[in-house]
Amino acid sequence: MTPGGNPAFPLATPGDEDLLVELMREFYVIEHLPFDERVVRKGLREILGHRAYGLIHLIQVDGHPVGYMVLTFGFSLEFHGRDALIDELYVQEEHRGRGLGRVALELAEEVCRREGIAALHLEVDRVNVRAQEVYRKAGYRDHDRYLLTKWLDGSAQPSAAPQDPGTALKSCTSIVKELERRIGHASQPSSPSHQHTTTLIALTTASTSL
């Protein structure tokens, strides 16, 4: 799908700090992430002031900001040297479904090739089946590993805000529907005992995500 309007992906500068703070605030609320403006501004100033850390691209439609993408750089022997992570990718809800995210991913790949980077990573929630399908179609593969994190600054990090029960239920429902769809494609109409087994599998999977 071709993005609607007149999309642009300009490189963010230190002068965009206030705009990025507000876009990040929106994104963190949606993702139920803790938001500390002081910490956010510190991080933005570091990456915007040090090209070696990475880049931030604004996402605009007809000159208006509707999102952003953060691409950070690292190094890994496993991935043949310099690698990169799409640390954050956000498009405002009313502008989703128009291909802006796909174009942002393509832009990240172009930057990496220009930088001589062979591997590009991203993260996605395990319950976000729709996003997983989009990323897999774009060529991303799951390494079947857990990403573990330990904070080293000695301060007590704020916990993520608890997920709204309605949002959690919607996530569980999407998992159940996806399981039913895949099982349905793989088998013929089943007996009552098989239906019971299918329901049990779906409910067990959904309950673990709460």
BALOBA-1460 file (C-alpha; in Angstrom, 3 decimals):
// residues 210
<rec num="1" residu="m" x="0.000" y="0.000" z="0.000"/>
<rec num="2" residu="t" x="1.297" y="3.438" z="-0.928"/>
<rec num="3" residu="p" x="1.292" y="5.930" z="1.971"/>
<rec num="4" residu="g" x="-1.448" y="8.539" z="1.630"/>
<rec num="5" residu="g" x="-0.818" y="12.277" z="1.538"/>
<rec num="6" residu="n" x="2.735" y="13.468" z="1.074"/>
<rec num="7" residu="p" x="4.916" y="11.412" z="3.457"/>
<rec num="8" residu="a" x="8.407" y="12.457" z="4.499"/>
<rec num="9" residu="f" x="10.974" y="11.004" z="6.904"/>
<rec num="10" residu="p" x="13.376" y="13.832" z="7.786"/>
<rec num="11" residu="l" x="16.292" y="13.293" z="10.131"/>
<rec num="12" residu="a" x="15.527" y="14.703" z="13.577"/>
<rec num="13" residu="t" x="17.781" y="17.428" z="15.022"/>
<rec num="14" residu="p" x="18.267" y="18.782" z="18.563"/>
<rec num="15" residu="g" x="15.633" y="21.389" z="17.716"/>
<rec num="16" residu="d" x="13.028" y="18.602" z="17.503"/>
<rec num="17" residu="e" x="13.463" y="17.582" z="21.135"/>
<rec num="18" residu="d" x="10.143" y="19.002" z="22.406"/>
<rec num="19" residu="l" x="8.228" y="17.426" z="19.512"/>
<rec num="20" residu="l" x="9.853" y="14.051" z="20.099"/>
<rec num="21" residu="v" x="9.054" y="14.206" z="23.813"/>
<rec num="22" residu="e" x="5.363" y="14.617" z="23.045"/>
<rec num="23" residu="l" x="5.347" y="11.851" z="20.431"/>
<rec num="24" residu="m" x="7.158" y="9.544" z="22.842"/>
<rec num="25" residu="r" x="4.665" y="10.388" z="25.563"/>
<rec num="26" residu="e" x="1.827" y="9.245" z="23.287"/>
<rec num="27" residu="f" x="3.668" y="6.055" z="22.369"/>
<rec num="28" residu="y" x="4.572" y="5.153" z="25.951"/>
<rec num="29" residu="v" x="0.968" y="5.557" z="27.108"/>
<rec num="30" residu="i" x="-0.203" y="3.172" z="24.374"/>
<rec num="31" residu="e" x="2.546" y="0.650" z="25.176"/>
<rec num="32" residu="h" x="2.043" y="0.965" z="28.961"/>
<rec num="33" residu="l" x="5.681" y="2.001" z="29.414"/>
<rec num="34" residu="p" x="6.913" y="4.186" z="32.294"/>
<rec num="35" residu="f" x="7.553" y="7.759" z="31.122"/>
<rec num="36" residu="d" x="9.954" y="10.045" z="32.986"/>
<rec num="37" residu="e" x="10.389" y="13.252" z="30.973"/>
<rec num="38" residu="r" x="13.734" y="14.032" z="32.585"/>
<rec num="39" residu="v" x="15.127" y="10.624" z="31.614"/>
<rec num="40" residu="v" x="13.579" y="10.846" z="28.139"/>
<rec num="41" residu="r" x="15.118" y="14.257" z="27.439"/>
<rec num="42" residu="k" x="18.519" y="13.052" z="28.626"/>
<rec num="43" residu="g" x="18.379" y="10.099" z="26.230"/>
<rec num="44" residu="l" x="17.197" y="12.228" z="23.333"/>
<rec num="45" residu="r" x="20.024" y="14.719" z="23.825"/>
<rec num="46" residu="e" x="22.573" y="11.924" z="23.855"/>
<rec num="47" residu="i" x="21.431" y="10.256" z="20.636"/>
<rec num="48" residu="l" x="20.728" y="13.539" z="18.822"/>
<rec num="49" residu="g" x="24.176" y="14.797" z="19.797"/>
<rec num="50" residu="h" x="26.169" y="11.652" z="19.022"/>
<rec num="51" residu="r" x="25.782" y="10.231" z="15.527"/>
<rec num="52" residu="a" x="27.595" y="7.049" z="16.549"/>
<rec num="53" residu="y" x="24.717" y="6.135" z="18.891"/>
<rec num="54" residu="g" x="22.096" y="6.121" z="16.168"/>
<rec num="55" residu="l" x="19.521" y="8.232" z="14.348"/>
<rec num="56" residu="i" x="15.971" y="9.439" z="14.811"/>
<rec num="57" residu="h" x="13.724" y="10.046" z="11.814"/>
<rec num="58" residu="l" x="10.468" y="11.948" z="12.094"/>
<rec num="59" residu="i" x="7.485" y="10.602" z="10.174"/>
<rec num="60" residu="q" x="5.491" y="13.372" z="8.518"/>
<rec num="61" residu="v" x="2.390" y="13.558" z="6.330"/>
<rec num="62" residu="d" x="1.844" y="16.796" z="4.405"/>
<rec num="63" residu="g" x="4.418" y="18.458" z="6.652"/>
<rec num="64" residu="h" x="2.731" y="17.425" z="9.907"/>
<rec num="65" residu="p" x="4.508" y="15.067" z="12.357"/>
<rec num="66" residu="v" x="2.601" y="11.809" z="12.845"/>
<rec num="67" residu="g" x="5.302" y="9.564" z="14.325"/>
<rec num="68" residu="y" x="8.983" y="8.768" z="14.582"/>
<rec num="69" residu="m" x="11.545" y="5.976" z="14.283"/>
<rec num="70" residu="v" x="14.609" y="5.474" z="16.462"/>
<rec num="71" residu="l" x="17.480" y="3.439" z="14.990"/>
<rec num="72" residu="t" x="20.383" y="2.641" z="17.324"/>
<rec num="73" residu="f" x="23.767" y="1.127" z="16.488"/>
<rec num="74" residu="g" x="25.653" y="-1.666" z="18.227"/>
<rec num="75" residu="f" x="28.238" y="-4.370" z="17.577"/>
<rec num="76" residu="s" x="27.991" y="-8.163" z="17.579"/>
<rec num="77" residu="l" x="30.403" y="-10.893" z="16.569"/>
<rec num="78" residu="e" x="27.447" y="-13.203" z="15.961"/>
<rec num="79" residu="f" x="26.001" y="-10.726" z="13.480"/>
<rec num="80" residu="h" x="29.297" y="-10.023" z="11.718"/>
<rec num="81" residu="g" x="30.242" y="-6.696" z="13.259"/>
<rec num="82" residu="r" x="28.119" y="-3.570" z="13.474"/>
<rec num="83" residu="d" x="24.409" y="-4.198" z="13.893"/>
<rec num="84" residu="a" x="21.378" y="-1.996" z="14.449"/>
<rec num="85" residu="l" x="18.124" y="-2.027" z="16.409"/>
<rec num="86" residu="i" x="14.846" y="-0.332" z="15.553"/>
<rec num="87" residu="d" x="14.476" y="0.841" z="19.122"/>
<rec num="88" residu="e" x="11.159" y="2.617" z="18.684"/>
<rec num="89" residu="l" x="8.715" y="2.944" z="15.790"/>
<rec num="90" residu="y" x="5.519" y="4.907" z="16.327"/>
<rec num="91" residu="v" x="2.776" y="6.079" z="13.955"/>
<rec num="92" residu="q" x="-0.282" y="7.850" z="15.332"/>
<rec num="93" residu="e" x="-3.389" y="5.704" z="15.171"/>
<rec num="94" residu="e" x="-5.268" y="7.777" z="12.604"/>
<rec num="95" residu="h" x="-2.367" y="7.399" z="10.160"/>
<rec num="96" residu="r" x="-1.858" y="3.658" z="10.520"/>
<rec num="97" residu="g" x="-2.657" y="1.208" z="7.762"/>
<rec num="98" residu="r" x="-1.291" y="3.544" z="5.079"/>
<rec num="99" residu="g" x="2.130" y="1.989" z="4.662"/>
<rec num="100" residu="l" x="4.090" y="4.517" z="6.731"/>
<rec num="101" residu="g" x="5.520" y="1.833" z="9.015"/>
<rec num="102" residu="r" x="6.592" y="-0.271" z="6.049"/>
<rec num="103" residu="v" x="8.373" y="2.679" z="4.455"/>
<rec num="104" residu="a" x="10.068" y="3.435" z="7.778"/>
<rec num="105" residu="l" x="11.373" y="-0.142" z="7.899"/>
<rec num="106" residu="e" x="12.696" y="0.217" z="4.361"/>
<rec num="107" residu="l" x="14.394" y="3.478" z="5.354"/>
<rec num="108" residu="a" x="16.066" y="1.740" z="8.303"/>
<rec num="109" residu="e" x="17.393" y="-0.926" z="5.933"/>
<rec num="110" residu="e" x="18.766" y="1.729" z="3.578"/>
<rec num="111" residu="v" x="20.561" y="3.470" z="6.446"/>
<rec num="112" residu="c" x="22.067" y="0.177" z="7.604"/>
<rec num="113" residu="r" x="23.336" y="-0.718" z="4.137"/>
<rec num="114" residu="r" x="24.876" y="2.731" z="3.815"/>
<rec num="115" residu="e" x="26.557" y="2.267" z="7.209"/>
<rec num="116" residu="g" x="27.882" y="-1.181" z="6.300"/>
<rec num="117" residu="i" x="25.596" y="-2.881" z="8.826"/>
<rec num="118" residu="a" x="24.630" y="-6.452" z="8.013"/>
<rec num="119" residu="a" x="21.940" y="-7.186" z="10.629"/>
<rec num="120" residu="l" x="18.903" y="-5.163" z="11.687"/>
<rec num="121" residu="h" x="16.894" y="-6.149" z="14.766"/>
<rec num="122" residu="l" x="13.565" y="-5.156" z="16.283"/>
<rec num="123" residu="e" x="11.352" y="-6.183" z="19.204"/>
<rec num="124" residu="v" x="7.663" y="-7.042" z="19.214"/>
<rec num="125" residu="d" x="5.322" y="-8.128" z="21.996"/>
<rec num="126" residu="r" x="4.526" y="-11.833" z="22.020"/>
<rec num="127" residu="v" x="0.789" y="-11.097" z="22.074"/>
<rec num="128" residu="n" x="0.987" y="-8.736" z="19.088"/>
<rec num="129" residu="v" x="0.295" y="-11.365" z="16.443"/>
<rec num="130" residu="r" x="-0.582" y="-8.822" z="13.760"/>
<rec num="131" residu="a" x="2.733" y="-6.974" z="14.080"/>
<rec num="132" residu="q" x="4.645" y="-10.257" z="14.087"/>
<rec num="133" residu="e" x="3.102" y="-11.208" z="10.763"/>
<rec num="134" residu="v" x="3.994" y="-7.805" z="9.274"/>
<rec num="135" residu="y" x="7.616" y="-8.083" z="10.396"/>
<rec num="136" residu="r" x="7.968" y="-11.683" z="9.207"/>
<rec num="137" residu="k" x="6.658" y="-10.685" z="5.788"/>
<rec num="138" residu="a" x="9.352" y="-7.986" z="5.776"/>
<rec num="139" residu="g" x="12.006" y="-10.668" z="6.342"/>
<rec num="140" residu="y" x="12.523" y="-10.580" z="10.113"/>
<rec num="141" residu="r" x="13.011" y="-13.901" z="11.884"/>
<rec num="142" residu="d" x="12.459" y="-15.010" z="15.472"/>
<rec num="143" residu="h" x="15.591" y="-16.387" z="17.168"/>
<rec num="144" residu="d" x="13.470" y="-18.250" z="19.738"/>
<rec num="145" residu="r" x="15.338" y="-16.567" z="22.601"/>
<rec num="146" residu="y" x="14.380" y="-14.380" z="25.537"/>
<rec num="147" residu="l" x="15.618" y="-10.807" z="25.763"/>
<rec num="148" residu="l" x="16.794" y="-10.333" z="29.363"/>
<rec num="149" residu="t" x="17.658" y="-6.942" z="30.866"/>
<rec num="150" residu="k" x="19.407" y="-5.857" z="34.067"/>
<rec num="151" residu="w" x="19.539" y="-2.178" z="35.017"/>
<rec num="152" residu="l" x="23.050" y="-1.183" z="36.088"/>
<rec num="153" residu="d" x="22.634" y="2.417" z="37.238"/>
<rec num="154" residu="g" x="21.767" y="1.416" z="40.799"/>
<rec num="155" residu="s" x="18.467" y="3.291" z="40.886"/>
<rec num="156" residu="a" x="15.065" y="1.723" z="41.336"/>
<rec num="157" residu="q" x="13.545" y="1.661" z="37.888"/>
<rec num="158" residu="p" x="9.795" y="2.376" z="37.715"/>
<rec num="159" residu="s" x="7.643" y="-0.581" z="36.835"/>
<rec num="160" residu="a" x="5.547" y="-0.496" z="33.707"/>
<rec num="161" residu="a" x="1.978" y="0.630" z="34.300"/>
<rec num="162" residu="p" x="-0.402" y="-2.321" z="34.715"/>
<rec num="163" residu="q" x="-2.185" y="-3.213" z="31.539"/>
<rec num="164" residu="d" x="-5.831" y="-2.250" z="31.344"/>
<rec num="165" residu="p" x="-7.952" y="-5.419" z="31.746"/>
<rec num="166" residu="g" x="-9.932" y="-4.590" z="28.619"/>
<rec num="167" residu="t" x="-6.738" y="-4.268" z="26.595"/>
<rec num="168" residu="a" x="-5.414" y="-7.523" z="28.015"/>
<rec num="169" residu="l" x="-8.687" y="-9.272" z="27.170"/>
<rec num="170" residu="k" x="-8.510" y="-8.001" z="23.582"/>
<rec num="171" residu="s" x="-4.951" y="-9.333" z="23.317"/>
<rec num="172" residu="c" x="-6.045" y="-12.718" z="24.632"/>
<rec num="173" residu="t" x="-8.998" y="-12.765" z="22.247"/>
<rec num="174" residu="s" x="-6.701" y="-12.088" z="19.294"/>
<rec num="175" residu="i" x="-4.492" y="-15.002" z="20.334"/>
<rec num="176" residu="v" x="-7.487" y="-17.319" z="20.622"/>
<rec num="177" residu="k" x="-8.789" y="-16.269" z="17.196"/>
<rec num="178" residu="e" x="-5.369" y="-16.739" z="15.636"/>
<rec num="179" residu="l" x="-5.056" y="-20.232" z="17.140"/>
<rec num="180" residu="e" x="-8.540" y="-21.148" z="15.962"/>
<rec num="181" residu="r" x="-7.765" y="-19.870" z="12.470"/>
<rec num="182" residu="r" x="-4.523" y="-21.826" z="12.196"/>
<rec num="183" residu="i" x="-5.970" y="-25.002" z="13.666"/>
<rec num="184" residu="g" x="-8.991" y="-24.648" z="11.387"/>
<rec num="185" residu="h" x="-6.753" y="-24.424" z="8.310"/>
<rec num="186" residu="a" x="-4.820" y="-27.493" z="9.401"/>
<rec num="187" residu="s" x="-7.729" y="-29.835" z="10.103"/>
<rec num="188" residu="q" x="-11.208" y="-30.877" z="8.999"/>
<rec num="189" residu="p" x="-14.309" y="-30.342" z="11.191"/>
<rec num="190" residu="s" x="-13.479" y="-32.063" z="14.429"/>
<rec num="191" residu="s" x="-15.211" y="-34.284" z="16.920"/>
<rec num="192" residu="p" x="-16.498" y="-32.854" z="20.256"/>
<rec num="193" residu="s" x="-13.462" y="-34.240" z="22.064"/>
<rec num="194" residu="h" x="-11.111" y="-32.538" z="19.582"/>
<rec num="195" residu="q" x="-13.045" y="-29.276" z="19.960"/>
<rec num="196" residu="h" x="-12.554" y="-29.472" z="23.713"/>
<rec num="197" residu="t" x="-8.809" y="-29.943" z="23.246"/>
<rec num="198" residu="t" x="-8.629" y="-26.957" z="20.888"/>
<rec num="199" residu="t" x="-10.450" y="-24.735" z="23.382"/>
<rec num="200" residu="l" x="-8.160" y="-25.859" z="26.181"/>
<rec num="201" residu="i" x="-5.048" y="-25.011" z="24.163"/>
<rec num="202" residu="a" x="-6.374" y="-21.545" z="23.317"/>
<rec num="203" residu="l" x="-7.414" y="-20.716" z="26.869"/>
<rec num="204" residu="t" x="-4.143" y="-21.945" z="28.333"/>
<rec num="205" residu="t" x="-2.159" y="-19.784" z="25.936"/>
<rec num="206" residu="a" x="-4.328" y="-16.745" z="26.596"/>
<rec num="207" residu="s" x="-4.157" y="-17.043" z="30.377"/>
<rec num="208" residu="t" x="-0.363" y="-16.946" z="30.415"/>
<rec num="209" residu="s" x="-0.338" y="-13.478" z="28.804"/>
<rec num="210" residu="l" x="-2.357" y="-11.810" z="31.580"/>
